[in-house]
Each structure stands twice: as structure tokens, then as C-alpha cells.
Amino acid sequence: MSAEALSPWLRKPLTELLRQRGHAWLLQGPSGIGQYELALALASAWLCEQPTQEGVACGHCPSCHAIEVRTHADLCVLMPEIAMHELNWPLDEKAQAEIDDKKRKPSREIRVEAMRDAVGFAQRTSARGRGKVVLVYPAERMNTITANALLKTLEEPVGDVRFVLASEAAWQLLPTIRSRCLGFTLPWPEPAEAEAWLAAQDIPAADAGALLRAAGGRPTDALKLARSGQSPKAWALLPKAMARGEVGALADHAPAQAVGALQKLCHDLMAVGNGAAPRFFDAVDLPAAPSRLALARWSKSLASAARTAEHPFNAGLMLEALVSEARTTLNSAARRP
């Protein structure tokens, strides 16, 4: 990935990373600001055959082309199979066959079998002579067994292999993994910079600010919202629709998305109740804040719902229950003495 193709707020971090030496990096920060994008740019630069004076990938050499078409022999990408599919990385033949034959569903964690293959990859000789790279994203999707399979190779890397781990929840990683990597925290993009980037992705300028607010200032999350059909107007109307108990306001949301939206609403009401500014909604779109106790109970209930939202027993009933609880909580403000 060349510097021109990189999001503008990631270009300076990339050059900073390339000026430093190390065999293992941990890129960390909240979702939606570019950990994967920066990790891939870093891997591309390490493997590029004609890097620029700053060390950034050229974007046109055979190595850069191989990464673009997902066939580079010296790059091993470790992701949950769900993420591999979303980001157009091919699975190995055995895993793809198991999924095609419906023997199992695509994994939501990084499988230990894939990690063991990566350890074997790290021990082989470089095919193109520029070293080898193992990219792990999201790194927090390694369970303890998978992380321990990586640990020894991180401690005693063989030959010219380098690792770049990208995480949206680095605190969930084993301390032993974190301690063996050089840490780098991604910077938050400025709002104007993020809105300009969204406009360059064909998002109407009038919608960019509202989508960015709905995503909590995370540009790539805002882009996902736009491409999923999220309407800024519908988002602004959501808080008061929940106060009225309108299930239809969340009808186009999957259970996990519905829980996420309600958690954002709960967060903003907590902020307003404590004298802070809301983050995800405009203050004029929020109903009166319930008591701190009511919001704390709702927050705890939503956190519990989030644990089963990916596999609900009945999505329709879950959505009705979520909206009913939201209505009860939001209308408790009117009953406060």
C-alpha cells in the first residue's frame, strides 16, 4: 500500500514507524481509525522492492502488486475467517472446503491451526529476499491457546521475520504478548480531516458530520455506517423514537447493531447527566436524562445483551425486549421527583 492510498492521518505515523527498528509492533487504538490499514502499509513497506526515500512502499513493484492481489509468498495474514472474507483475503484450501461443505461456520476468532501454520511460515526462507511479515488483526481475537502458540516465536524470532499486530482492544491481549512488542498508539484524526476523507469516499458533505458523530469520531466506522444505509436523519430521530417505544426505528439493525446504538444513547445520557457534552448524538435530539441509577442499570443490561447479540435465540423478540427496556428507562425521567 503506497502513501497516497493511505488515509491522511496515518501517513505521518507510518513514516515514524519506518524510522524505528524492531521485529514486532503492536498498533493499538479504538476501532475505526485505521489499525489494519496502517499495519498493511507497514508490511507493504517492509516487503517493497522499490521503496521511496522515506521507506514507504512504492505501490507498483511486483511485491506491492502481489500484496494488492493477496498472493504475496512472504506475507502471512492472521485474522478470524469472518474478517478474512470481509477484507478479501483467501483462506487455505482445507478451511475453505470445511466452510463450503457446511461442516462449520467461519470463525470469529483467530484459529490455533492458522497460528501454527504462521509459526511454520516464520521458520521458512524468504521467497522474494525482502524478509517475511506476519500480520495479526484484530490481535485481541486470539484466545489464550492461540496467543501462547505465537509467544515463543515472538520471544525468539527465526531469521528475518517481522510481526505487526493491530488491535482495537489491546488490554485484552496477554501481558506477555504486549511486553514483547513495541507499542504504538494511533492518533485521532481531526474532525475536518475526517470529514474531508469521507467526502473523498463519495459521502455527501451534508451527511459526513452526522455520520462521524454517530461513529464517535471514527472515520472508517462512519464509512461503514454510510455504506450500510445508515440515514443521518434517522439516527438523529432515534433517541426520541426509543422513548416512544418504536421498534421500527431499529428494524433495519441486526441485534448486535441495535445493542451498539442503544449503548451509544445510554453513554450520551450519562454524559449529559454529569454535565458533559454528548458524543454520538446532538444534545437537542436527546430526551431528558433519567436518574444515574436507572442509566447504570440499563448500561449493565446492555452489556449483558451484547454478549449474546451475535447469536440471539430469537432476533425479533430480542429487539422488542431491547426497545421496551429503553422506553421504560427513558420515560423514568418524567417520573423523577
TITOR-679639 format. One record per residue: residue in three letters; x negated, y negated, z negated of N, C-alpha, C, O in turn. Coordinates in pm, whole numbers, plus 50000, padded with zeros to 5 digits. Each point is the difference from the previous one (the first is absolute). Layout:
N
ALAXYZXYZXYZXYZ/...
This chain:
337
MET499165011950000500844988150000499124987550000499174998349911/SER501004993150188499194987950010500524989249905501115001049948/ALA498054988650029500394989249910501234992850051500844995649921/GLU499295003050213501144992950058501325007149971501044993649986/ALA498905019550005501225007849975500385000349853501095004649965/LEU498044990749949500225000649855500854988149955499894989150056/SER500945012949843500774989049944499054989149952498945003149945/PRO501414984250074499044989249972499474999649857498844996549978/TRP501995007249922499544999449862499045011549964499445000249890/LEU500385009450204499105011249974498644998550068499105008149976/ARG500744981850108498754998850076498824996449910498925005750014/LYS501284985049896498914996549908499655011549907498815002949983/PRO502185004049956499665011849918499215010550077499115006449944/LEU501224995650185499275010150078498534996350013499135008549981/THR500584979050051498594996050013499285000849866498815003249995/GLU501914993849895499395001249866499655014649971498925002849948/LEU501975006350085499755014249976498845005250083499205008049953/LEU500704987450172498955004850089498624995049960498985005750041/ARG500984983649881498694994949954499465008149882498834998649963/GLN502005009749979499585007549881499785014750034500555005350097/ARG498645001149822499705014150022500705008649895500194995849886/GLY500175016050153500655009349908500585011550080500354998350116/HIS499745013349822500525011650073501495002449974500625008250068/ALA499954984549835501425002149970500634987049953499524993749906/TRP501555002250161500734987949965501425003449959500625009250054/LEU499904983249850501415000849962500634986450026499734990449928/LEU501115008850176500714987750033501345000349929500795009350020/GLN499484980849898501195000649916500784987050004499484989450035/GLY501785011649928500904988549998501425004850018500225011950023/PRO500764979149967501405004150017500315003950144499244996750091/SER501875010249928500375004250135500264988050089500324989149954/GLY499555013250174500434990050097499024989050032500364990550068/ILE498385010449884499044989550035498815005450080499084992450032/GLY500925020750002499055004550099498885009349958498955000250064/GLN501245007749830498935009249959499635009850111498825001850031/TYR502185004450030499725009750106499334993250119499035005250057/GLU501484983349981499454992750114498534996549977499185001550090/LEU500504993849790498614996449969499135012549993498864999850046/ALA501665011049898499245012549993499665005150140498875004450024/LEU502094995150067499755004850136499014990850072499165004850076/ALA500934982149900499054990750061498595002549948499034999050075/LEU500855004249798498705002849940499425012950059498825000550035/ALA502005009949976499565012650059499594997950146499005005550045/SER501784986650027499704997350141498654992950014499225003050090/ALA500524987549820498734992750005498825009249972498974999050066/TRP501175009849837498925009449967499685009250117498855003650020/LEU502165000150056499825009850107499784993750138499655007050095/CYS500554979949916499904993150129498605001250060499004999149929/GLU500945003050203498725001550070499444986750048498824999150036/GLN502024990549967499554986750043500574989249908500714991150047/PRO498995009549822500584990349907499544985850029498954998050061/THR501834992349896499644985950016498874996549903499585008249919/GLN499944979450091498924995649911500425000749854499165002049912/GLU502144996350061500505000849862500235014549957500345002649885/GLY499475006850208500195014149968501405005250024500295011649972/VAL500604979750080501395003950025500095008550126499204998450092/ALA501765010749914500195008550117500294991750124500704989949994/CYS498745014650119500174992650125501405001650059500514990950065/GLY500115020749913501345002350051500085005950138501095002850049/HIS497764999250018500055005150137499015011350031500055005650109/CYS499054997849798499035010750026500715013649990501145000749954/PRO498205010250088500635013449992500455003649859501045006449983/SER498174989649915500395003249863501294992849961500905006049941/CYS499194981150091501204992449967501225005550075501105000649945/HIS498695003550179501105005850078500465013249936501205002849992/ALA497845005449963500355012849938500834998049874500925007749972/ILE498764981949951500804997149880501394995250040500995003849938/GLU499094988050165501284994750044500955011150043501214999449974/VAL498235011050092500865011150046500025011749902500515010750031/ARG498914987049849500085009649888499265013150028500475010749963/THR498364988550104499275012350032498524999349961499215008050050/HIS500404982849864498574998449968499525012049917500575003249896/ALA498375003350152499505012049934499344997349865499865009149919/ASP499734978350056499294996849876500864992149902499494994549903/LEU501805005050122500924993349908501045010149953500745005850080/CYS499314996349789500995008849937500984991449922499614992849908/VAL501675008050127501034992049935500845009049911500575009950046/LEU499514986749826500785007649902501194991749955499844989549939/MET501355015350091501234993249963501075010549971499855011550041/PRO501224984849890501165008849997500495002050143499864991150084/GLU500695020349945500415002850137501084990350048500084997050119/ILE500754998249789500994989850034499304987650056500414994650102/ALA498535000949829499264988150044499245002650129499904991250085/MET499565020949930499305003550124500944998050119499614994550103/HIS501625010049882500984998750107500324985350027500044995850115/GLU500184996449779500364985950016498904992150068500284990750076/LEU498465012849898498864992650053499365006850121498904996350043/ASN501805013750011499585006450126498675007449991499234999950096/TRP500495006549790498825008549989500455014550015500995004049939/PRO498315003950142500425013950022499705008949880498994998149932/LEU501885011550043499745010149898499185011350062499975001650122/ASP499385006349792499305011750054501045010150049501164999649959/GLU498405009450128500935009050068500835008549903501205001950020/LYS498165003049874500715008649905501114992449929501135004849991/ALA498544983349959501004992049929501154996250092501165000849961/GLN498524995050162501044996250094500905011750034501214998450012/ALA498195013550002500795011950031500955003449886501155003750024/GLU498384995149851500865003049884501204990649995501115004149968/ILE498644983150065501094990249997500955002350118501224999449983/ASP498225003350135500835002550119500885012449982501135000450047/ASP498335009849885500755012349977500934999149880500655009749962/LYS499394978149977500884997249885499705008949880500885003249920/LYS497835000750068499595007649882499874990949879500095004649886/ARG499694982750139499924990149892500204986050059499954998250122/LYS500284992249790500144986150043498644992949996499105004549929/PRO500744984650145498754992449991499744995549857500934996049930/SER497835004750027499654996949861500064985049974499784991850089/ARG500545004949787499964986149954498754997449916499774988749955/GLU499445021650023498714998749932498905004550096500275006650100/ILE498504989749867498855004950077499735014349956499695002449883/ARG500445006950209499925014149965498565004149969499064994950061/VAL500785014149844498675004549960499315007350115498774999550012/GLU502015007250074499415006850115499334990050093498925002650054/ALA501734985849966499424989650086498734994349937499034997150070/MET500985001349797498814995049931498845009850013498864995950022/ARG501425016949967498925010050014499434999750141498795001650019/ASP502074996350080499504998650137499124987650012499005000250072/ALA501374988949858499214987750004498635002049936499014994550047/VAL500945013349845498715003149936499115007650097498804997450007/GLY501775012150067499245007250101499534990750111498885001250049/PHE502004989649993499654990050101498804991649955499114997150079/ALA500884999049792498924991649948498655006950006498964993450004/GLN501045019849995498755007549998499455003050140498885004950014/ARG501924992150089499555002750136499174988550056500014988949946/THR499275013750161499184989950065500884990650081501005004150059/SER498614983249944500734990050077500005003650148498975003950055/ALA502204994950010500115003650142499494989050092499455002850106/ARG500734984349853499644988850088498784992449951499594990150062/GLY499835014349827498754994049953500134987249921498994993749970/ARG502235002349994500194987749921500475003349858500524991249931/GLY499295021150026500485004049868501445004650006500605000750107/LYS499955002549776501385004849989500724991749895499394994449909/VAL501955004850106500824992249907501235008249961500645006250084/VAL499664993749787501245005949949500864988549948499594992749910/LEU501615005750147500934989449961501175006449925500655009050053/VAL499624986349826501075005749917501034989049971499664989649944/TYR501605012850096501054989949979501385006749995500285008950081/PRO500584987149827499724992649877499305009249901500475011149974/ALA498434984549972499185008749916500735004849876499695010749947/GLU501294981750006500735004249880500915012050027500575005649907/ARG499564998450220500815011750032499195013049986500505010750036/MET498274988549914499275012149965500465004749862500004992249905/ASN500395020550083500275005049866498685003849933498934998650061/THR501125006149817498765002749926499135010450069498784998550004/ILE501845012050049499235010650066499304994450124498835002850023/THR501914989450058499434994250121498874990349966498955000150064/ALA501274991549835498984990349962498735007049950498894995650031/ASN501275015149894498835007349951499245006750114498785001849992/ALA501935002050115499335005850117499124989750068498985003550060/LEU501414983849932499204989250059498864995549911498974995350048/LEU501205006449821499104993849903498545003850019499144991250001/LYS500565021750014498605004250009499324994350124498834996449995/THR501925002850117499434994350121499754985149983499034994750055/LEU501844998449870499764985849971498764998249913499244990650019/GLU500565018649887498854999149910498705002850073498994993249977/GLU501025016750111498785004250070500295001050149500095011050055/PRO500054977450013500315000350143498905006850080498814998349973/VAL501615009350126499065007350083499734992150127500944995950068/GLY497795001849965499644993750126500514985750013499904992149906/ASP500645004750212500354986150032501514997750001500534993350088/VAL500155012349813501444998249992500334988449907499354998149897/ARG501684994150140500494989149916501505001649980500715005750084/PHE499754989249804501415001349962500624986249983499374990849948/VAL501875007950098500764987949970501395004549955500765005950076/LEU499544991249797501295003349940500814987149994499514989849953/ALA501725010750094500894988449996501195003449912500645010350019/SER499664981049885501035003249902500924988249973499564988549996/GLU501725014549985500994990049960500355001449852500854992749948/ALA498505016649984500235002349857498745006349941500045011349953/ALA498864981450050498705005649963499975005049856499215008849967/TRP501644985649947500015004449860500465014549986499775006349896/GLN500864999150208500455014049995498885009850036500165012049981/LEU498734983150070498895008850035499275004749875500024993249897/LEU499355018450112499185004749889498884990049971499394994950094/PRO500335002449780498894990949968498685004450063499184991750038/THR500625021449972498765005150059499914996650149498904998050051/ILE502235001450018500004995850140499674985150010499154996050079/ARG501524995949840499784985550004498554996449967499424991050061/SER500005016149843498654996649956498945003250104498884994849992/ARG501445013650104499015003950101500164992250130499335002950099/CYS501554987349900500204991650118499704985449967500174995749886/LEU499394996950212499894985549987501394994250024500615002550103/GLY499874989849802501364994750010500064986950075499084991849991/PHE501995006250083500244987250069501494997249997500795008150049/THR499604980549895501404996149992500354990750115499354989650018/LEU501665014050059500374991850115500614986849957500724999449900/PRO499014989950175500584987049966501444999050048500385006350099/TRP500424985849831501364997150046499934990050113499264990249990/PRO501485011850118500044989950107500784987749956500935001049921/GLU498694987450130500764987949975501355001050072500075005950108/PRO501004988549835501325001050063500014995150145500595006450087/ALA498764982249939499994994750137499295009550095500425002050114/GLU498505004049839499245009650079500845012450029500005005150112/ALA500724999649786500845011850016501184997250095500345008550082/GLU500264979849906501114996550088499534998750145500725004150092/ALA498094990349929499464998850135499745013950059500235002350119/TRP499295006849798499745013750046501325006950038500065006950101/LEU500974991349817501315005950032500554994450130500585007350081/ALA499234979749940500464993850125499285006250120500595001650107/ALA498125001749873499235006450108500475014250027499715005750105/GLN501035000249800500585013450020501434999150053500765009749992/ASP499604978550063501324997750062501144999349898501155002950034/ILE498524993449841501044997649900500424985350011499134991349994/PRO502165005650021500434986050010499494991749882500065004449885/ALA499454983750144499444991549895501024997249890499634998949883/ALA501655000050155501034997149901500185011649902500484997949888/ASP499145014350153500175011749913498755003449920500085006849898/ALA498774988550147498735004349942499914997149851499605008649922/GLY500774979350038499894996349859500895008549911499585004349893/ALA501664998150152500945007949920499555014549991500105006149893/LEU499404999450217499525013849998498775001449910499845009949929/LEU499314980050077498815000249915500384999449853499395006649916/ARG501634985550052500494999349862500575013549958499755004849890/ALA501035001450198500615013049969498945010549976500225009449923/ALA498614989350142498915009549984499024995849891498955006249985/GLY501384983549940499134995849891498684994250047499005000849928/GLY500984993250192498784993850051499095009550075498894996250036/ARG501565016249987499175010150068500355000250149501095004250036/PRO498014991350050500354998550142500375012950072500995000350073/THR498255010549907500325012150074501295006449950500715006550076/ASP499614991649796501295004649949501134991750061501075005350030/ALA498684981649987501014991350063500255004350143501144999850047/LEU497795004250024500165004650137500815012950005500835001850090/LYS498945007249815500785012449994501484997049976500875006350060/LEU499404984049852501394996249975500664994950127501145003550031/ALA498134988250043500554994350123500295011050101501055000050064/ARG498025009449950500165010550101501025010549959500495007650084/SER499834992949786501055009249955501394993750013501005006449969/GLY499054981150076501284993250020500464991849882501164995849995/GLN497955001849908500374992149883500374985850043499214993250065/SER501975002449898500464986450032499684990649884500425002749887/PRO498864986450138499744990349892501284994849937500054997649879/LYS500995000450203501274995149946500625010349906500494996549892/ALA499505016250149500565010549916499215001449870500585002749895/TRP498104995450112499175000749880500384988949902500105002349879/ALA500114985850172500374988749914501365002349933500234995349889/LEU500665011750178501345002549946500065011949906501005002049930/LEU497935006050067500025012549924500264998249850500835007349946/PRO498504983249984500224999149854501474998249962500505007049911/LYS500194983750155501384997649963500935011150050501065002449943/ALA498525004450164500775011750044499925011149896500985007149977/MET497874994449959499865010049893500854996149879500565008749934/ALA499534978450038500844995549888501465003250025500795002049907/ARG499574998550222501405003450035500185015050019501135004650020/GLY497795003149973500095014550014500235004850141500655010350022/GLU498824982350076500225003550141498975010350046498854996750029/VAL501565015849976499115010950042499534998050143498885003850034/GLY501964990350050499664998050140498774991350021499375000850105/ALA500294991049797498824991350015498715008050003498974995150047/LEU501095017349904498825008850001500225012350089499245009649994/ALA501814990050088500375011950078498925004250098499875011950031/ASP499344978450020498965003550097498665002949934498985001150069/HIS501005000149798498775003049926499955014849963500995005749955/ALA497865000550064499775013249943499954998649848499744989049951/PRO500505021849973500004998749854498744993449943500104991549912/ALA498735012250138498764993949948499954985250031499534992149918/GLN500965003850201500034985850035500994992449913499744988749960/ALA501395017650011501014993649915499454997749860500184989349943/VAL499155020750002499404998649867498964988850003499954991849908/GLY499235007850197498984989650011500614986050004499504990849936/ALA501595007650140500664987050008500564995849865499894988449962/LEU500725021049966500564996749868498914997149898500194991749911/GLN498685015150101498884997049911499494985750023499624993149905/LYS500375002650220499594986250029500994990049940499604989749946/LEU501685013450065501024991249941499854999649849500064989249940/CYS499745022349998499815000549855498764991949959500044992649902/HIS498885009050173498764992549972500264985050001499584992849909/ASP501125002550195500224985650013500884994649888499774989049950/LEU501245018750010500864995549890499224999849869500234991249917/MET498875018250063499134999749882499124987650002499814993449898/ALA499645003550220499144988250011500774987249968499534991649924/VAL501665007150136500814988049977500414999149854500004989149941/GLY500355022250000500395000149859498904995849906500254995849887/ASN498515005450160498864996049918499374986850046498894996449960/GLY501864996450125499554986750040499014999750116499404989650027/ALA500415021850043499085000550114500794999550131501225001550002/ALA498054996350105500644999450132500225014150054499195008949976/PRO501904993450097500225013150062498995002250112499444990550054/ARG500345022049980499005003550101500615005150130499504997150108/PHE501585010449881500555006850118501244993350057500325001950118/PHE500394990349801501214993250044499864985149972499214995849915/ASP501564996250157500094985849970500854998549874500995007049982/ALA498624983849932500704998249872501494997450020500815004549918/VAL499574988350188501424996650019500835012350039501234999849992/ASP498115010950050500725012150040500225009749885500675010250017/LEU498774986849867500095009249886501214997049913500344988349981/PRO500315022049966501054997749901499374996249866498785000349985/ALA502064996249919499494996849866499275012049942500445011450017/ALA498454986049914499205011049946500685006349879500414992949908/PRO499725020350090500525007049880498994998949885498944993950015/SER501405011849873499104999749885498735008150030499995008650088/ARG498974988449838498745007350018500185014849970499405008450066/LEU501414994749836500255014049965500685007350114499625011250034/ALA501414982550027500715006250112499075002250118500055010550065/LEU499094979749963499075001350112498945010749971499595007250090/ALA499984993749786499025010349964500585013950018499335009050050/ARG501924992849910500675012950019500155003350148499775011350042/TRP500604978650036500185002150144498665003550066499935008950084/SER499034984049877498675002650055499565014349971499445006750086/LYS500804997949792499635013749962500805010150080499465010250043/SER501824987149977500865009050076499565000750147499995010850059/LEU499644977849999499554999750139498685007550016499785006850100/ALA499344991849802498735007450005500255015049999499315007650068/SER501674996649854500365014249996500595004450133499695010950050/ALA501174980750009500625003350129498955001050111500135008050092/ALA498824983849899498964999950102499285013450010499505003750106/ARG500465003649782499285012850000500735010850080499375009650044/THR501924988949976500765010050076500594994450129500725007050070/ALA498964980549961500634993450115499635006350133500794999650095/GLU498025006349914499605006250126500795012850028500165003950116/HIS500325002549779500755012650017501264999849913500115007849906/PRO500834983350124501214999349917500905012150023500015005850109/PHE500744997849788500955011150015501104996350099500445008250080/ASN500014979249914501034995050091499734985150019500234992149909/ALA499295004050210499604986250024501164990249982499834989249944/GLY501375014850105501154991149988500394997449856500244988549961/LEU499825022149959500354998449859498934992149925500314992149912/MET498425010250124498934992649935500124985150027499824991849910/LEU500505004750215500144985950037501164993649924499884988849951/GLU501245018350040501154994749926499644997949853500404989949940/ALA498865019550002499614998849859499064988249980500114992749902/LEU498965005350191499064988949990500734986650005499714991049922/VAL501245007750171500744987350014500914997849880500144988749953/SER500475021949997500874998649882499204995249879500454991349926/GLU498365014350056499154995749888499554985650018499964992449904/ALA499715003950221499594986250027501154990449967499784989649937/ARG501435013750106501154991449974500234998449851500224988949952/THR499735022149974500224999349855498944991149934500334991749915/THR498425010150125498914992149939500134985250034499884991549912/LEU500365005650215500054986050044501204992749942499914988049970/ASN501195018950012501184993349944499964999249848500844993349939/SER498205013450000499864998549855499564985949963500174995749886/ALA499274997050211499604986049972501204991449967499924991049916/ALA501205011850150501214991949978500585002749863500754991749948/ARG498935019949991500565003449869499084996149886500325002149883/ARG498504992150152499084996149894500604988749916500604990950056/PRO499245009649812500584989549915499264987050021500344989949937/
